[in-house]
Amino acid sequence: MGLDDDLVYHADILIFGIILIFTCASLPRAYARFSRRSEWSRGHLLRSIVPFPSTKPRANLNFTLSHPEKSTFVDFDHGGSSITCAALPSQHRINLAHIADEKALPKVPNRDPTVSSIWHPIASMLRSRVHDNYSVNQVLLMLAYITIIFYVSFYKSDPFTDPHRAGFVITSQIPFVYALATKNNIIGMMVGVGYEKLNFLHRLVGRLMVIGANVHFIGYVYKWSLAGDIYQNLAKDFVRWGIVALVCLDLLGFCSTEYVRSKSYNLFIASHVVSLIIFLFAACYHEPTCIPYVAAACVFYILDHIVRAVKTHVTTAKLRPLPELGITRVEVPSINAGWRAGQHVRLRVLSSSMGWWGWTEVHPFTIANVAETSEGMVLMCKKTGRWTGSLFSMAQSASYGETGMEVGRDVRVMVEGPYGGVGHTVMSNYSGAMFVVGGSGISFALSAVSDLVQAATDMKVIDIIWSIQDPSSLTPLLPLFMTLVQKNPSTRINVHVFYTRAISTTFDGMYLPHGVTILPGRPKLAMLLDAAITNTMAAGGSNGVFVGVCGPVSLATTTARVVRNSDARLCTAVGGVKLHEETFGW
């Protein structure tokens, strides 16, 4: 028993020490962020304030493009495309072929230095994707965790002769699995990332606990069978409580599989809530040694729900359909401040129109606009399943307002957040930015670019690369894009829209505002990233380029590969390239 205590104690200390190492590594960025007074009140609590006057237009369902008789267009894609788009200012573009002498490149350090900015080859290797879209650094972290757990489980121990060790090891992991499961994640706060970025560790620790619990039980069954007293032991109360805890863990393991999560999210949530609570009580009755670990887990769980209650607002929202995008625009005018660009909220719609159980579901959505404006908080909810389909149908229903019948309706909602975002990274510290988004991921780019335009920054170049299926999706958002590209003359903003669905119409004679382009096919991200870097350098920027991607996992994987394979010489010259990913899926 003494050896078990020592091993488990030192294992927990080692895990906590690793967390502290990552915490120390994030301190420079945390200091850079919180040295700004405005950051202390952003990204923590949603609220309502008196907004500054804003001329930002709303998304317009009836917006139509004008068709001038004659316009000047150039081909941006260089790939033989028949679609043309507005030319970029020549004074802001330079040719990669002109940069032949490495000594001629500027060598100015980044104001927000990170590992990815300074050691490009190492960072590129760590960003590489491996099995199931895990990056190398995630795999290394998981391997380190597995090594620690396996070492303390099998050092001078055999699970068939000493099954107690396995049970003691999984008991020591109870606080970690509960801490990693919380939305207000204490570990995430320490290392400067959102709870969703640490979810892979929560799944890993949970699976290790499921395996360990079964090894613990099977070991004792084997031991009791050899001794011939299995039935006498199974009749004991503490053993029965142990079986209850085992059943809870096995149920959690099964309902946490990707298949169950994608097919029945409600079953996944219900099994988690019920099983996790029962497991804690069962573990304490099974073995009193579990009580300190269970108490720590309860502290994390209770504090998380208290903070979540503080972060929750019950208010009225306006639902408006965007048929071209298949998106429901949710406007919450009573909340207009408290979030940072790129953060998301968890939305619950309190209406019987969502179905028998639809009102119980909570779904995360990225905030699509900048804070502190008169329009309030805006969400864009893509119609992808039953719940979002019901939300879209509600938005399409007609209601009667002051001006008569209008599309859309008011509904009571529960908004919880904000969560996630870019952590301690301050996007305005960079000289350039490129946002690669797909479908409804445009909400991430809209909020980030609006925030950058509104803030007083030295950013020189901002490129938005938006991949959609149908080019008609551009129509409702074109007023917003027009305002963005024209609002700040000191920052060159370009919106490149790529559509993948074949269409029978033609764009001949269509007018697009300067800075907005549309092309068929998939974006050539390598070319676009090189252009963003060189255009940033040409404009005098040397504080790095921020690359944000929001969309399907495949889009994030492709973007990460492009950033990884980018020219290290150019990345160093511009001050580094920082990649931030927001992916759809579970």
PyMOL commands that set and color helices and strands:
alter all, ss='L'
color gray80, all
select helices_A, chain A and resi 2-34+37-41+90-92+96-98+102-104+115-118+120-127+131-133+136-154+164-172+174-181+186-191+195-227+230-234+237-255+258-263+265-286+288-310+352-354+358-360+386-396+427-429+439-454+471-487+525-538+553-564+568-574
alter helices_A, ss='H'
color red, helices_A
select strands_A, chain A and resi 312-322+327-332+343-349+363-366+377-382+398-401+404-407+409-420+432-438+461-468+492-499+516-520+545-551+577-583
alter strands_A, ss='S'
color yellow, strands_A
deselect
rebuild
show_as cartoon
